[in-house]
Amino acid sequence: MSTDTLTKPETDSTESTDDDTPKMFHYVRKNKIAESAVMGTHVVALCGEVFPVTRSPKPGSPVCPACEKIYKGLRPGKDD
């Protein structure tokens, strides 16, 4: 599995705050982010959560602990 990933939001309504800001962001495959944002398709996070990309993380945004643990355990991959 490649480490070609970025963090993206969990958008499930149970995970959102009152202002519709996701509580945490997930790691997903980089090549799926634009497709999801434009086409509305769903992405699968490293932890298994499935959601459409609707927001980008800001520095310091909270990251899903399960995604972070999986990401840190991946072998380094080459950027394409």
N, C-alpha and C positions, 0 to 999 in steps of 0.2 A: 504494500500500500504506500502510495506517495505521501509526503508531508506537504504537498502543494495545497494548503488550506488557509482559510481566513476565518475569523469569527463573524458570526451573523446572528441575528436575533431569533429567539423563540417567540412566536407570536400567538400562542394559544391564549385564549382569553383568561384562563385560570392563572396564567403567568404574568399578566399585565397589571400595571398599576392604574390608578384612577385617570392619569393623564395619557394612557395608552402607550407608555414607554415600557418596553420589555424589561423584566427584572434581571435577565441574564442573557448572554449571547453564547452561541454555540459555534464549534468548528465545523465547517463544511468544505467540500472540494471547491477550490477557486474557480475552476472552469464551469461550474454550475451556477455561480452567483448571478452573473449578468443574464443568463437565460431565465432564471427564476424571476429576477427583478423586472424584465421586459415582458416575458410571456405569462408570468404568474404560475409557472410550474412549481412543484414542491421539491425541496432539497432534503437530503437525509444527513443529519449531523453525525459526528463520530459516536455519540452516545445512543443513536437510534431515533432521536426525535425527528419528526417529519413536519415541515412547514414551508410556506412560501417566504422568500426574502422580501422584507418590506422596509427594513431600516439598516443603517450601517453603524457599527460600533464607534464610539469616541474613545480616545485614550483614557484608560482607567475604568472602562465599563466592566461590570462583573461578568465573569466567564463561568459557564457550566463546569462544576468540579469534575464530573465524569468525562466530559470532552477534554478538559485540560489534562487529566491523568492519562487518557488514551493518547493524546497528541504527544505528550512528553515521552511516551514509551515507543513511539514510532522511530524507525530508522530514518536518518536524513535522506532526502531525495533530491534529485536535481530539478531546478526550476525550468519549466518549459516556456 
